[in-house]
Amino acid sequence: MLLAAVLCAHLALASNQEPEPEVEEPDELVGKWPRVFLMMFENHGWNQIKANSYWRAISQQGLVLTQFYGVTHPSQPNYIAQIGGDTFNCKGDGACDLNVSPHLVDLMEQKGVSWKAYQEAYTPRAGGDCAPEEQQQRLYWRKHNPFMSFTSIRSNKTRCQNIVPATQLDADVAANALPAFSYYTPDINNDAHDTNLDYAGKYLTAFLQKYMSEPNFIKNTMVIVTFDEDEFLESNHISTIMLGPFTQPNTTEGTKYTQYSVTKTIEDNWNLPSMGRNDKTAASFISAPEAARPRSDNDEDSEWEEARLSEVLPRRRHHTHGPVGNHGAQRRHRQMQH
């Protein structure tokens, strides 16, 4: 397929760039990966993702973490878990206002690690304050922006300056001003929540085509593409793909990871202290590129044969967007299971 072929060419170009001279800065500022770009997608499990041609082409360009799991349902607590190392008893998609510390922003700022959250279809308030409410267009959803859940972030105007519309990414790349840690949330269509894996796969392919061959984006950057949760049919088994100059194409690594592993990996990358929550015992995937192995022909045949089984699984119904989010269909599904 044309999109997959072009993606391969672009990613190969990015991964084969000549190594740049090392920048002499303190370890906590540079990190093992000087920059991490985390990108979130929605509501599809491991077998569904493997069975999709767009996502298969993307995964073959990097390292796939084959045993990655969401920590709960529905969406929002998984996002909060990444930033706070806990769900803090947030059990739904309605507004969770958390007066807790520390969180990742606290830890990063204490070490001088720059960060920014790029949110598609998000509009901050006039003057730069955070906009904790939903947006009129209903393409941006607060439940997919975990930074808004922490009162010490959203009530701090300086920190709010780091929660920006995703359109800011082009300007930051052009100015070579990408932060050390970027958290990117596509809108409710592009992340596969209200659409499907084909739609999101086309979107991600175009995104990678645009940015992966851009030196100001990919130089010294680990790109992590993951999902929040599965479709309630695969024990919350999801897919995580690592891309860029620190990975080898068509490789896998099989340690069991969860959303708390995101927290732990960010901590390890910049030598940040532990929050002492679930991050303390979570497995870090900081060494996954070194532990990865090439996917053999037999492995791939077996994996993709298994993936074809997902074609007969029912598609998950789209969430309904009421005042408290999308719990109704999920509760009905759990009641049927029990």
Residue, then its C-alpha position, 0 to 999 in steps of 0.5 A: m500500500l502506498l502510504a505504508a511504502v512511503l512511511c517505510a522510506h521516511l522512517a528508514l531515512a530518519s533512523n539512518q541519519e548520521p549520529e550527531p555529536e553528543v551535547e555536554e549537559p548534565d545527565e538529568l537534563v539530557g537523559k538516556w533519550p534526550r527527548v521523549f515524544l509520547m502519543m496517545f490512541e484509544n480503545h483498541g486491544w492487541n489483536q485488533i491493532k495487529a490485524n490492521s494493515y496501517w498499524r502493522a506497517i507502522s509497527q514494523q518500523g520500530l520496536v513493539l512492546t508485546q506485553f503492555y497493559g492498561v491499568t483499568h477502564p475507562s479511559q481517564p484513569n489510564y491517562i492520570a496513571q501515567i502522570g501521577g503513578d496512581t489513579f487516585n480512585c478516579k473511576g470514570d471519565g467525568a472531571c477528576d480534580l486531584n489535589v495531590s503531589p508530587h506528579l511528573v510535572d513536579l519531578m521534571e521541573q525540579k530537575g529542569v526537564s522541559w515539558k509540554a502537552y500538545q492537545e488537538a482542538y484545545t483552546p486555552r483561555a484568553g491570557g493563557d490560563c488553562a481551560p479545564e472545561e470541554q471545548q465547544q467543538r467537542l473534538y477535544w476532551r479533558k478526560h484525554n488531557p491528564f494535566m488538567s486533572f491536577t489542580s497544581i498544574r491547571s491553577n498555575k498560569t506558568r504551567c498552563q503555558n505548557i498545555v497548548p493547542a497541537t498546532q503549536l507543534d509545527a512552530d516548535v519544530a521549526a524553531n528547534a524548540l521541542p521540549a524534553f518531554s512532549y505529551y501529544t493527544p490527537d482529537i477524538n476522531n484521530d485517536a480512533h475513539d470515535t472512528n476506527l483503526d483505519y482512520a487513526g492509522k491513516y492519520l498516524t501514517a501522515f503524521l509520521q511521514k511529516y515529522m520523522s524525517e524532520p531533524n528538529f523533531i527526530k534528532n535524539t527523540m524517542v517516539i512512543v505510540t501507545f493506547d490507553e485501554d483495550e476494547f474490553l475483550e483482551s484483558n486490557h492488553i494493548s500495543t505500544i510502539m517505540l520509533g526513532p533513532f534509538t530503536q531497530p525496525n521490526t523488533t519486539e520486547g516481551t516484558k510485562y508493562t503497564q501505564y505505570s511503566v510510562t511513569k517509571t520510564i520517564e523517571d528513569n530517563w532523567n534520573l527523577p526520584s520516585m513518587g512512591r506510588n505504583d511507579k515504584t514497582a512498575a517495570s521500566f522500558i528504558s532498556a527495552p531497545e537493548a533487550a529487543r530481538p528481531r521478529s523471526d519469520n515464524d514469530e510473525d506468521s504465528e502472531w499475524e495468524e493469531a491476529r486474524l482471529s480479531e476480525v471475527l470479534p465484534r467492534r466496540r460501540h462508540h462511547t456516548h458523550g454525556p456529562v460524565g463521559n462514556h460509562g453506559a455501554q461499558r457498564r452494560h458490557r461488564q454486566m453481560q460478562h458477569 
